[in-house]
Amino acid sequence: MIEFEGRLTGAAEKRFYQKEKSFIRICALIGISMMLSTFVLVRLPGTLAYIPWGCAVALFLLTFLPYPKKEREKMIPRKISIVDDTMTVQTNRSVESRYVDDVKSVRDYGEYYDLIFPYGKVSYSFVCQKDLLVQGTLAEFEALFEGKIERM
């Protein structure tokens, strides 16, 4: 069993929010493109045609606003545990699980690991800060993902 427990800080925390924000922006772009394709087919008359485009731009710009502090505390990973072939991440808001075999690559940034998953199994919550390791060793962690670790 390998377990990381505690609150992310520094570069690991920054990476987590960066991944989460990019995920939100991609989802927003998909929704906006679906919305705009509908309005292109409808062909609104005159100046009404600009309203959907303005709403789309405003919606996308909203994704650049920072999260309120209370919301940030709810979404940040508190505990990541790896038992047998299952990884679980717990936040103040949810619990998420993935299989170890689902990991596409593990990026080692020095002070933390960033686990990358393939399309369809994406999760931005698996950011493991090395100094938060409370059970197991970093050698065990790296042996578990042998051949998938990329030093950054």
N, C-alpha and C positions, 0 to 999 in steps of 0.2 A: 504494500500500500504506500502510495506517495500522496502527500497532502501539503498544499499551500494554504495558509490561513492568515488573514489580516487584510488591511486596506492597502490598495495599490498607491504608490507615491512616485513622484518624480517622472522620469521618462516613461515608465510603465503606465502610469495613470494617463499621461498625455497621449500615448499610443492607443490606449483603450478608447478614449473619447474621440480621437481622430478616426479610428475604424468605425465607431458607432455613427458618427456624423456622416461619413462617406456612405454608409449603408442607408441612412435616412435620405440622403440626397439622391441616391440611385432610385429608391422607391418613389420619391417625389417626382423625379424625371419620368419614370414609367407612367405614373398616374397623370401627370400633366400631358404627356404625349397622347395618351388615350383620350383625355378630355378634349384636347385641341383637334384631334382627328375627327371627333364627332362634330365639333363646331365648323370644321372645314366642309364637311358634308352638308350641314344645314344651311350654310351661306346666309348669315344674318345681313339685313339691309343697312346701308350707310355706315354711320359711326358706331352702331351697335356691334359691328364686326370686330372692333378693337377691344371691347370689354373682356372677352375670354383671354385674349393675349395679355392684357394688363393683369388679370387675375393670375394667370400662369406665372408671369414674372414675379409678382408679389409673393405667391406661394413658394416659389423656389428661393427667393431672397430670405424668407422666414427660416429656412433651414440653416442659415448662417448665424442666427441668433444663439447666444450661449444658453445652456440649460440653467434654470434656477438651482441654487445650491441644494435644496431639499430633493429635487429630482435627481441630481447628480449622485447624491448619497444612496438613493434607492437602487440605481442601476449598476453601480460599480461592483465587481465581483468581491465577495468576502471570503469564500472558501472554494478551492478547487481540489477535488480528490480523485485519485485514480486507483480503482480497485479492480484487479484482474484485467478485463478488457473493456471496462466502462469508465468514462470520465464524467464527472458531475461538477457543475459550477453552481454556486448558490449566491444570490444577491438578496438584498432586503425586499425585493419585489417578486423574484421567481427562482425556479430551479430548472436547470437545463442539462440534458445528458447527451453524450455522443460516445461512439465506440472508438477505441484507440486505432483500429484499422481504418477509420474514416479520415484520419489526419493525412492531409496531402503532403505537408512539410512543416517543419518546426524551425522558425527563424530565431537564432540566438543573437540578441543585441547586447550581450555582455552582462547587463544587470537584470535582464528578463528574457523569457521565451515567449514568442508569439506563435500560437498554433493556427495553421492555415488549413481550411477545409475546402473540398471541391464544391462546385456549383450544385445546389440542391440540398446541401447539408451545412450551409454557411452559418457560422456563429462568430460573433465578434467578442464574446465574453471570455474566451480562453487565452488570457494574458497572464503568465505565471512569473511573478517577481521572485528572483532567486533567494533573496534574503527573507522571504516569507515562508520558506520551506520548514515545516514543523515535524514532518514524518517522512522517512526515507532519505535518500541522498540524491545529489545532482547526478552522480554516476549512474544510479539506477534509472533516473529519468532519461538520461541520454541513451542508455542501453535499450530502454523501451522503444525509443524512436530511432534506433540505429539505421543509418542510410537515408534518413529524412531530414537530418539537421543541416541547416545552412547557416554558416557564420556570417554575420552582417558587419 
